[in-house]
């Protein structure tokens, strides 16, 4: 199991899509290198923007499908960060489902 420490230069807030892109690239490399789950450790993060988490996790869902979530583990998320992650996941899962006709 690979663990990615989600932290940025001592900051406790994730604020940009650019930051999310960097973490998404690290997640994708880990997923490609091994079949084990990838642990995202948010212990250093107090807060995050929806855009950063969407770039990190939401775009991952769009690119690899919802099954990618089975290989991700979210650890040490405070309630605020956990809520934002859940929102981003729900939003992207909804956008993967074709509209009912």
C-alpha positions as CSV (number, residue, x, y, z in Angstrom):
1,X,0.0,0.0,0.0
2,X,1.4,3.4,-1.0
3,X,0.7,6.4,1.2
4,X,0.7,9.9,-0.2
5,X,1.1,12.7,2.4
6,X,-1.2,15.5,1.3
7,X,0.8,18.6,2.2
8,X,2.1,21.6,0.5
9,X,5.2,23.5,1.9
10,X,4.0,23.5,5.4
11,X,0.6,25.0,4.5
12,X,-2.5,23.5,6.0
13,X,-4.9,24.6,3.2
14,X,-5.2,23.2,-0.3
15,X,-6.2,26.1,-2.6
16,X,-5.6,25.6,-6.3
17,X,-6.3,23.3,-9.2
18,X,-2.6,23.4,-9.9
19,X,-2.0,21.9,-6.4
20,X,-4.7,19.3,-7.1
21,X,-3.1,18.4,-10.4
22,X,0.2,17.7,-8.8
23,X,-1.4,15.3,-6.3
24,X,-3.5,13.7,-9.0
25,X,-0.3,13.0,-11.0
26,X,1.2,11.3,-8.0
27,X,-1.9,9.3,-7.4
28,X,-2.0,8.1,-11.0
29,X,1.7,7.1,-10.9
30,X,1.0,5.1,-7.7
31,X,-2.1,3.4,-9.2
32,X,-0.1,2.5,-12.4
33,X,2.9,1.1,-10.4
34,X,1.0,-1.2,-8.1
35,X,-2.4,-2.9,-7.7
36,X,-2.5,-2.0,-4.0
37,X,-4.7,0.7,-2.7
38,X,-3.3,4.3,-2.5
39,X,-3.7,6.0,0.9
40,X,-4.2,9.8,0.9
41,X,-3.2,11.1,4.3
42,X,-4.7,14.5,5.0
43,X,-3.4,14.8,8.6
44,X,-1.5,18.0,7.7
45,X,-4.6,19.6,6.0
46,X,-7.0,21.8,7.9
47,X,-9.1,23.0,4.9
48,X,-9.3,22.7,1.1
49,X,-11.1,24.3,-1.8
50,X,-13.5,22.4,-3.8
51,X,-11.5,23.2,-7.0
52,X,-8.3,21.7,-5.6
53,X,-10.1,18.5,-4.5
54,X,-12.0,18.3,-7.7
55,X,-8.7,18.4,-9.7
56,X,-7.2,15.8,-7.4
57,X,-10.1,13.4,-7.1
58,X,-12.9,14.4,-9.3
59,X,-10.9,14.5,-12.5
60,X,-9.4,11.1,-11.5
61,X,-12.9,9.7,-11.4
62,X,-13.7,11.2,-14.9
63,X,-10.5,9.9,-16.3
64,X,-10.5,6.4,-14.8
65,X,-14.1,5.7,-14.0
66,X,-15.8,5.3,-10.6
67,X,-14.1,2.0,-9.9
68,X,-10.9,4.0,-9.1
69,X,-12.5,4.9,-5.8
70,X,-12.1,1.2,-4.7
71,X,-8.4,1.7,-4.8
72,X,-8.3,5.0,-2.8
73,X,-8.2,5.3,1.0
74,X,-8.8,8.7,2.6
75,X,-7.1,9.0,6.0
76,X,-7.0,11.6,8.8
77,X,-9.5,13.9,7.2
78,X,-11.1,16.4,9.5
79,X,-14.9,16.8,9.1
80,X,-14.6,19.8,6.8
81,X,-12.2,18.1,4.4
82,X,-14.1,14.8,4.5
83,X,-17.3,16.7,3.6
84,X,-15.7,18.4,0.7
85,X,-14.2,15.1,-0.6
86,X,-17.7,13.5,-0.3
87,X,-19.2,16.4,-2.2
88,X,-16.6,16.2,-5.0
89,X,-17.0,12.5,-5.4
90,X,-20.9,12.7,-5.4
91,X,-20.8,15.5,-8.0
92,X,-18.4,13.6,-10.3
93,X,-20.3,10.3,-9.9
94,X,-23.5,12.1,-10.9
95,X,-21.8,13.6,-14.0
96,X,-20.6,10.1,-15.1
97,X,-24.2,8.9,-15.2
98,X,-26.0,9.7,-18.5
99,X,-29.0,11.9,-18.2
100,X,-32.3,10.0,-18.1
101,X,-34.4,10.5,-21.3
